[in-house]
């Protein structure tokens, strides 16, 4: 249920493009003017980002994101693991500096 609650919060943001909205995956493109709203909602749900961070990602985090392209410098990862419920959000800024792809997964 937590994943659906997060998606409801995220849907309140104006997207440049909504790509996917299904049971365990959400993907959209956010414009620069909306990125702070997105970070605020993600921070309220996840707390501080797991990446970037001075700490390394845990093995569990690395394994969870590996199949989705991993995380690179300049990108952001939010991560939550409660029992068997793993939810994470990956933000991938575009080179144009105007848009960011957000991908939210539940495993």
Secondary structure as UniProt FT lines:
FT   HELIX           2..10
FT   TURN            11..12
FT   STRAND          15..21
FT   STRAND          25..31
FT   HELIX           32..34
FT   HELIX           35..46
FT   HELIX           59..66
FT   TURN            67..69
FT   TURN            73..74
FT   STRAND          76..82
FT   TURN            83..84
FT   STRAND          85..93
FT   TURN            95..96
FT   STRAND          99..106
//
